[in-house]
Amino acid sequence: MINHENGVFLLHNEHISLMLRVNAYGLLEQLHFGGPVTMADAAAMTVCRTLGWGSSVLLDDKDAGSCADEMSLAWSGSGRGDYRESPLELAGKSTDFRFKNYRIIDGIVPMEGGLPQAKGDARTLEIVMEQTDLRLRLYFTLFDTAITRRCVLENIGEGAVTVQKFMSSLMDLPGNYEMTTFDGGWIAEMRKHTVPVLDSRVVNESVTGASSNRHNPGFLLSEVGATEDSGRVYGFNLVYSGNHYAGVQRSLQGLSRVVQGISPSNFAKKLQPGQCFETPEAVMSWSDEGFGGLSRKMHDFVNRHIVPEYWQYKLRPVLYNDWEGCMFDFNQRILLGLAKKARDLGCELFVLDDGWFGKRNDDRAGLGDYTVNKKKLPSGLKGLSDRIHAMGMEFGLWFEPEAVNVDSDLYRAHPDWALTDAFEPLLGRHQLLLDLTKPEVRDYIVENVSGILDSAGISYVKWDMNRHSIALGEKAHDYILGLYDVLRRIFEPRPQVLLESCSSGGNRFDLGMLCFGPQVWCSDDTDPIERLTIQGGLSYLYPQSTFGAHVSAAPHAQTLRNTPLTTRGNVSFFGCLGYELDLNHLLPVEETEIKAQTEFYKKYRKVFQFGTFRRTENGWQVSDGDTTLAGVFYVCRPAAPGYDYLRVKGLQKEKVYQFRTRPQFHRIGQFGSLVKHVAPVALNPNGFILRTADKHITLPDGEHSGTASGSALTAGIPMLPAYRGTGYDKQQRTQLDFGSTLYVIE
């Protein structure tokens, strides 16, 4: 609900509330953001300001408490006495917006300029503020577990104004906080970093042209001492895929100012009389149940209000992607052979990655062209697709439509379509970006991608983009608007096509892209131990239904780490499962394991993809209320390990549950020369007999089952003993480094 009374606005439901107040000077104060409160609390939640601090600049010289710098505000000006960070900066002009009027609207107010936004059941408060030559519309939209904010600036004067900075939201939060950001780079995304919010500004910003793997736009503010399950935590994100900015800074009065929006770096937008500029939508939520409670609210918001309606709570297929198995070296015979093996192993979707078009035999040529390489695919994409469909599988395809190689027919015909600046072009991965601010470029992409989708029966698209942009001022924002226009024109008429966005892995894991496709490729790093960090970091703000998670060959190309196939599967289960390796190189024991993995995943797919996700002390769990799936993951195991305990969250304390481990096995070869100590004859660990046995024979890992109350499972039950260096036993977890165990609790 949204209520208004005596200049006070209250947006509230059972999960969240925001209380605003128009003060005597027409400024919009923020009285509260967090848990539910009532309109009757407004007076008690208003700060009493009588005498101010020394050296204050006053809005009214007769009122010592009229210093804007000391107020808890939901919007502020610049150059008018508030010296904290301003959300809006104009070239050569101060800003001083005062309240004009308001509207309460059922539903959302649609974006006017092409930006994506949250959708679904909601109510919106529009507050209009004005100064002499400008009108500012602030939109606050109340969803069930989050509130979104955005702004529209309109030039109502007679001369042009230049916007140099324009944030989507501003809020002042009382209290002491720590800021958690998720940073990194290629194959090292979503590293969690936490710093205290003090008097100097803390900034989270991307200037690569994309939301970026360097600094995800989502971040958290937590009260000091907050844990996974207790304490106040605030979550923030941005429905945007370009350069972004967030700043947090604590004032002398103990107010932490939070701003977020488009990065002001190299940004400028000139508004002529009558023109408007619209910011992306900012998302904010709150929980007093720690980081876990905040994550559950954000997950619910993304699943219900961000991903396309067609894909909301729709099960994702188990896919096979040929990239790590083939890269550019393939032909139709090889692909069909892989597709048959993938089908027999339980995969439902075959994805052809890079190398199917033009002279694309490496990454130096062909981008921008869409002519199928008939040497590799003599019957074309349709012929390949038909054969794969006849096997009972769906067919998906990789594209990189935003880029162009200099060695391409497109670049030779239209060099002016490349995005460049005044200097010699700089290449990234041997390519340039196409200028999506040009209508003819967008038309070219839409026509070619749409034509291929319609002609070849394609049900999945991996949309890649492998280079950072260049600093082009306001054109950086216009490029993102052009991208959204292309995605909207291709995929809105084809809602059944599963779009997975990718940008050298996780360069575009953001809410803007998720408005067009329900999942994102997390990272080019498929090492499951690295994925514990990457997917674990993403889980703070994004639901597991948005994670592309693949099982690949080990040792892993990104780390040279050798991990068990069981762990590769167990980690990938907590996302949208796929396989990405050369299936021709699998041993019989590995084929058996993958068949078991896909069968298990399909049985519990709905729980894995849409169950309530929780981080635990030694792993992850998902639950639909009846079934809980708990993964326990290890990195380096010490000698003579002590007892480990399984602790499960969210169970009903009085209910009795059955628990069991998913069956797992060890290959004989993993025991190396130890085998000769138990065999009746001396065996060479590298000899023919053991190498042959290793392909076919496995030993079971300890299988653990029983019953326990919800109280016992919450408190923790002892797991089977771990390997202690004294021998193998069926009632033992013979875990190696990088091992894991998966429990089913029903």
N, C-alpha and C positions, 0 to 999 in steps of 0.2 A: 504493500500500500504506500501511497504518497499523500501526506497530509500537510495542510498549511494553516497556520493560525498566528495572527499578530506578528507577521514578519518572520516566523519560524517555519522551516520546511523539515519534514521527517520522512525519509525513505526507509521502510522497515518491513521485515518479515521475521519468521521464526529463527533465521540464521544470521542475519546481518542488519545493521542500520547505519544510516548517515544522517546527522542532524546539522542543518545550516541555519544561519540567522542573518538577516539584513540589519545592520546596525544603524545608528542614528546618522551616519555619514554616507550611507548607501553602499558600504563595502560588504562583501559576502564573507561572514565569519563561519568557520567550521567549529561546531561545539562538540561533535563526537563522531568517531568512526569506529565500529567494532560490533559488539554484541547488541542484542535488542534493548532499546530504551523506549520511553513513552514521551508524548508531547508534554506531559506534566513535569518532566524532568528538565525542561529547557532552562528555567530560571536557575536551578541548582547547578547546571552545567556551564553557565555563562561566567566567564572570568570577571571579577569585580576590579575595575581599573579606576583608581582615584588619582593619586600622585604617580607620576611616571618616573622613569630613570633620567638622570642628568643627560644633557646634550641631545634630548629628544627633539625631533622635528615634528610639530603638531599639525593636525588637520584643522584644529581650532585653537587659537592662542588662549582662549578662555577656558579650555578644557585640558587639564594636565594629563588626562588619561586618553587623549586622542592621537597617540602615536601609533601609526600603522605598523611600525617596526616591531611592536610588542604584541600585536594581535595574532590570534590563531585564524588564519585566512584560508579560504577555498579559491581565491584569486587575488592577485596583487598587481600593482602598477610598478613602474620604474621611474626613478627620479622624483618621487613624491613622498620621501620619508621612510619607505621600507627598503632597507639596505641588504636584506637577504636576497637570495636569487630570485630574479623576476622570470615569470613564464613567457613574457612577450617583450621583444625589443624591436623598436623601429628606428630606422636610420635618422639621426638628428632630432628625434622627438621623444618626449616623455609620454607616459601613458597613465591615465587616471580615470578608470572606468567606474561608474556608479550605477547602482541598480535602477532599472527602468520598469520592467514588468516581468510576468512569468506566465507559463502555461503548464498544466498537468495533462499528459497525453496517454491514452491507452495504447500500448504497443511501443514499437520503436519508431524513431524518426529516420527515414531512409537517408543514406549518404547522397550527396548531390554531385560529387566529383569523381566517382569511380572507385573509391576505397572500399574494401570489404568491411563487414561489421558483424557483430554477434546478432543472432536471430532467435525467434521463438517467443514464448509468453513473457511479457515484460510490461513495465510502466515507465514513462519518461517524464522527468522534470526539465523544462526549458526555462532558463533564466536569461533575460536580456539585460545587458549592461551597455551603457553608452558613454562616450565623451564627445567633444565638439564635432569631430569629423569621422568618427568610427563607431560601428555597432558590433558588439561581441555577444554571440549566443553560446551559452554554456549548456551542454546536455548531460544530464545525469540519468542513466537508465538502470532500473532495479531489476535484476534477475534473482533467481531463487538463492544462489550461493555466491553471487558476486555483483558488483556495481561497475558499470562502465562510464567513462567520461570522454567527451570530445568537445571541440570548440569550432566555431565558424566566425571569422572576422570579415566584416563588410565595410568597404570604403563608402561612407555616405557624405564625404566632403567634396570639394571641387578640384582638389589637386591629387596627384599620385602620391602614394606612400610606399616605402620599401620595408618589407618585413625581414628582419635579420634572424629572428628567433621566435618560435611560436610553439609552446608546449601543449600537449593534450590535456594535462592535468596538473594541478598543484594542490597539496594538502599539507597542513601543519599538524603533526602528531605529538602530543605531550609524552615525555618519558625518555628513558635512555635505551638505545637500541644498538644492535649489531646488524650489519648489512652483509648478506650472503649473495655472491654473484657466481656465475657459472662460466668459466673462461677456458681458453685453450688454443687449439689450432688444429691443423689437418692431422688425422688419426689420433688426436689427443683432445677430443672435445669434452666440454661440460665438467671440467675440474672445479670442484666446489671450493670457494674461498670465502672466508668470513673475517671482517674487520670491524672495529668499533666505529660508531658514528660519533664524531667529536665536533669541535668548533670549526675545523677545516673541512671543506667540502670533499665528499667521496663521490667519485664519478664512475658510471658504467656506460661505455660508449663504443659504438662501431662506426668506422668511416670507410669501410671497404666497398660500399655500394650495396651490400647485403646485410641482413640481420647478423650474420657471421658466426663462424665457429670460435672466433676470438672472444667475443662477449655476447652471450645470449641476451636478448632484450628482457627476459624475465629475471626478477630478483626478489629477495625476501628481506624483511625487517623483523627482527625478533628481539623481545625483551631479554636482557641479560639473564642467563640461567635457564632459558627455555630449552626443552628437550624434545625428543621425538614425539612424546605423548602428553606433554604438559607445557603450560606457559603461552603467552600471547605471541602470535606470529602473524604478520601481514604479508600478503603476496601481491606482486605487481607484474603486469605484462603489457604488451602492446600488440595490437592487431595490425602489424606492419612488417614489411619484408626488406626495408631499406636501411639507410643510416639512422641509427637511433641514439638517444641520450637519456640518461637518468642521473640526477644529482640529489644527494642527501646531505644535510648539514644541520647541526644542532645550534640553537641560539642560546644566548645568556639566560633567557627565560625558560629554557628546557623544552623548547619546541623544535622538533626535527622536521625541517621543511623537505618535502619530497616533490620533485618535478620529473616528468617523463614525457618524451615526445620525439619528434624528428631531431636528429643531430643538427645543431646550428653551425657546425664546421663547414665553411665554404657555401653556406646556404644564404640565398637572398630571393625574395619574391616581391616584384613590384605590382601593386594593386592600383589600377586606374579607378576613377570614380565609377561606382556601381559594381565593381568586381568584388568577389569573395575568395577567401582561402579557407580550406577545411583541414583540420588535423586528423591523424589516425585516431582510432578509438583505444583508450587506455583501459586496462582491466585491473580491478583491485578486489581482494577478498581478505578475510580475517578468520582466525580461529583462536580459541583459548585451550585447544587440545594439542598444542605443539605443532611441530613441522608436519607430522602425520595428518593431523586434523586439517591443516591448511591445504595439504596436497589433495586430500579427498574432495574438498570443496572445489579446487581448481580442476581436478579431473572431471568432476560432474559437470562443471561449466563448459569445458571443452567438448565433452561427448554430446552434450545436449544443445549447445548453442553456437558452436564454432564449426565443427565438421559438417559437410554437406548433408542435407536432410536424408537423401537416399541412403547414405552410408552410416547413419546413426544407429549404433548397436547391430549393424549387419556384419555377419561373420566374414573374416578375410580368408582367402584361400591359402593353402600351403604351396609356395612357389619354388621353382627351380630357376636360377639365373645362371647363364652360361659364362659370365665374364671371367671369374677366377679360374674356371676350367679351360677356357679357350682363348680369352682375350680376342685378338684380331684374327687368329689362325683357325678358321673353320670353313666348312662348306655344308651344303644341304644334307649330305649323307651323315656327316658327323653330328649335326644338330638333331636329325631324326633319331639317330642312335641314342643320343643323350636323353631325348624326350621319352623314348620307350623305357629306358632305365629309370628315369625320374618317375614316370607313371607307376612302374612296378614297385618302386620304393614308397609310394604313397603320395607323391606330389600331385597337385591339381591344376597347376598353372605353369606353363613353360614360357620363360622370358628370354628373348634374344636381345642381348646388350649391344654394345658399340661394334661398328665395322660392317654393317649391312648395306651401306650406300656409297656411291661415288667411288673415289680412289682411296677409300678409307682402310688402308692396311697398317697404319700406325696413326699417331695423333697429330701428324704434321699436315694432313690434307683431308679435304672432303667436307668439313663442317660447312653447313649452309646449303649443301646439295641434298636432293631427296631421290635421285635416280637409284634404283636398286642395283646392286652389283651382281650382274647375271653370271659372272664366273663363280661366285660363291653360291648364289641362289638362282639356278637356271629357271625354275618355275615361279620366281618372284615371291613376294611376301604372301600373296594370296595362296599360291600353291603350297608353300610351307605351312601356312596357317591351316589350310584345309586338311593336310596330312596330320597335323597335330590335333585338330579337332576330332578327326576320325579315330584317334587313339583314346578319346574321352577326356582330353585336357583342354583347358583354355589357353589362349595365346596372348602374350604381352610383348611390348617393344620399347626399346630405349630410344630417346631423342635427346638432342642438345640444341634446341631451336634458337636460342638467343646468341649463339656464337657463330663465328665464321673463320675459316682458315684462309690465309692469303693464297694458298694453293687450293683454290676451289673455283668452280665455274661461276658461282654467285659473286665472289669478290672480283673476278676478272670482268664481269658484266656491270657490277654496281659497287665500285670501291667507295663511293660516297655514302653507302649504306652503313659503313662501319662507324662505330662510336670512337671518335678521336678528339684530340685537343689541338692546340697550336704548335705542338712539338712533334718530333719524330715518333711515330707510334711505338708503344711498348707492347710486346707480346707476353701473354701468360699462357703456358702450355701450348705455345705455337699458335695462339689464336687471338682474335679481337672479338669484342661484343658487337652485335648489331644495334643500331640506334633505334630503340623501340619508341622513341618520341615521334618517329616519322610514321604517318598512317600507311604509306605504301609498304614499309617494312613489316608492320603488324599484319597487313593484308596477306603478304607473301607467306608468312609463317602460318596464319590461320588456314589459308587455302591448302597448303601442302600437308600440314599435320592432319587436318580434318579429312582430306581426301584419302590419306593412307588409313586412318582409323576406320573409315566407312567401307573401304574397298577390301580390307584384309581381315575383317572380323576380330578386331583387337579389343580385348576387354580390360587391359591393364597398360598403363604408361608409366615408365620411369623417366621423369623430366629432369635432366641434368643441367648444370651450369658450372663450368670448371675454371673460371678466372674471376679475379676481383675487378671491380670497375675502376674508373679514374675520377678524380675530383672535377666535377663539372657544374658546381653551383646548384642552381635550382633544377638543372637538367637531371641531376641524380634522383630527385623526387619524381620528375616527369617520367623518367625511365621506369620506375616502379609502377606508376599509373598505367604506362603502356603495357607492362607485363600483365597486370591485372586485367586489362582489356583483352589481351590475347587469351589468357586462361578462361575468362568468362565466356568469350565467343566460342572457344573450342569445347569446353567441358559442360557448360550449363545445358546445351542441347543434347548432351550425351551423358546424363548423370550416372548411367550404369558402368561407365569406364572408371576403373579404379586408378586414380592418380596418386603416385608416390613421388613426391618432390625430392630432389637431391641436388646438392651443390658441393662437389668434392667431399661428399659425406654430409656433415651437419652444418654447412654454411647457411642454410635456410631453414633451420628448425624453429619456426615461428608461427604465431596464430594467423598471420596474413595468408601464408601458403596453405595452412590447414583449412581455411575457408573454402578452398577449391578442391582439395584432395585430402582424404582422411588419414594419410600416414606419410611419414618422412623417413628417408634413409638416414639412420642415426650417425653413421660414421663409416668411412672406408676401412676402418680397423675392425676386423671380425674376430680377433682374439678374445675369447670369452672373459679372460681375466681383466683385460682392458675394458670390455663391455660392462663389467660390474661397476666401474667408475662412470662410464658414459651413460648407460641406461639408468644407473642409480642417480646420477645428477639430473637427468631429464625428468625422472619420476617426481621430483619436487613440484613441478609445474605442469607436466604433461602426462596424460594417461597412457598406459602400456598399449592400448589399441592404436596409438599413433607411431609405434616404434617398428621400423623394419629391422628384423633381427635374423641373421643368417648363420647357418653352420657352414664352416669352411674347412679346408684341409689344414692339417698340422704336420710339421712346424708352420706357423702362420707367417705369411709374407710380410706382415708389418712388424713383427717382433722376433721372429725365429723361435718363439716359445712353442714347446710341444705340449699340448693339452689333451686330456682324455676326450674321446668322442662323446661320452656321457655328459661331461660338463659343458661341452659345446652345445649339446641339445638342451640341457637343463636351463642354461642361461637364455637361450633363444626362445624357449617356451614362454618367457615373460615378455612377449611382444607378438608381432606378426611373423610367424615362423617361415623361414625359407632355407634353401640349400644353395651353396655357391662353391662348387668344387668339381674336379674332373671325376665323374662317376665311373669312368673306365678304370680308374686306379684303385677302386675300393677292394678291400679284402672281403672274403665271404663273411667273416665275423662282423665287419663293418656294415655290410649290406643288411645283415640280420638286425643289427642295432638300429639302423636308420628306419627300417620297417617298423620296429617296435616304437621308435620315437614318434613317427607320424601317426601311428594308430593311437598311441596314448594322447597325443596332442589333440587329435580330432575329437576324441571322447570328451576331453575337458576344454575344448577350444573356447567355448563361451565364457567359462570361468577365467581362463588365462587372459582373454582379450578384454573382457568387460567386468570382471569381478572387482571387488573393492581391493585396492592395492595398499599394502603396508610394508614399510621397511622394518626389519627386525634386527636384533643384535648381531646375527651372523648370516643374514640373507634377505630374501623377499618372500612375501606371501600374497596370494589373491584368494578371495572368497566370494561366493554368491549367497551366503547364509546357510546353505546346506552342505556345501563342499568347500574345504579349504585346501589349497595346494601350497606347501611351504618348501622353499628351496634353501638349503644350507650350503654355503660355498666356502672353500678353503683356498688360501694362497700358498704359503709355505708352511708345511707341517713340521713341528719339532720332533726330535727323538723322545721316546717315552712320554707321549702326550697324556694329560689327565683326562678327566671325564668331561664330555660335552653334553649340553642339555638342549632339548628342543623346547622353545617357548613360543606359543602361538597366541596371536592377538585376536580380539573381537569375537570370542566364543561365548556361548551362554554357559554360565558357571555351573548350573545344576544339570545340564544335559550331559548324557554319556555319549562319547564319540568312539568310533573305530578309527584306528590309525594304522598305516602301513607304508613301507617304503616302496617306491617304484623299483622293480627289479633292475639291478645293474650288474655288469660283469667286467672281469679283468682279462686282458689278453695274456697268454702264457709268456710272450716275449717281454712283457713289462718286468718280469722277475729276473731276467738276465741270467747270470751265472749261478744265482741261488737255486735254480732248478736242479742242478747237478747234485745238490745235497739231499734231495728228496726222491730223485729218480733211482731205479734199481741199477742203472748203469751210468757211467760218466758220460755226460753229453756236452758238446761244444755249444755254448749259448749262441754262437754265430754260425753254427753248422746247419746242414740241410734239414736234419730231422726237426730241430726246434723251429727253424724258419718256416717249415711246412706246417708244423703244429700251430704256430702262431696265427696262421691264416684261418684256422678252422676251430680251434679249441679255446674256450674261455673258462674262467673260474668265477663262481658267483660272489658278489660282494655281500656283506652281511645283510640279510633281510629281517626287518624289524616290524613287528605287528602286535596289536593288542587293543585294549579298550581303556579309556580314562575319562574322567569328568572334565568339563570345560575348565573348572578351577585348577585341576592338576596340570592340564596342558598349558594354562596361562602361567602357573607358577614355574613349570618346567619339568619335563620328564627326562631321565638320563637316556641318552642314545647308546647304541651298542658301542663297546670299547673300540678304540682306534688301534691301528697297527702299532705294536710296541717293540718290534725288532726281534721277536722270539719265534715267529712262525706264522703260517696261514691257518685261519679257522673260519668256518662258514658263519659263525656267530660273531664276526669281527668286521669292522669297517676297514678294509685293507686300502685305505685312501693314500694315494700318492699326492705329491704337491699338485695343486690346481684341481683337486678332486671336489666332489659335491655329492649331496644326497637330496632326494626329493621325496617329501612325505605327502600322502593323501590322507586327509582327515575328514570323515563323513559321519 
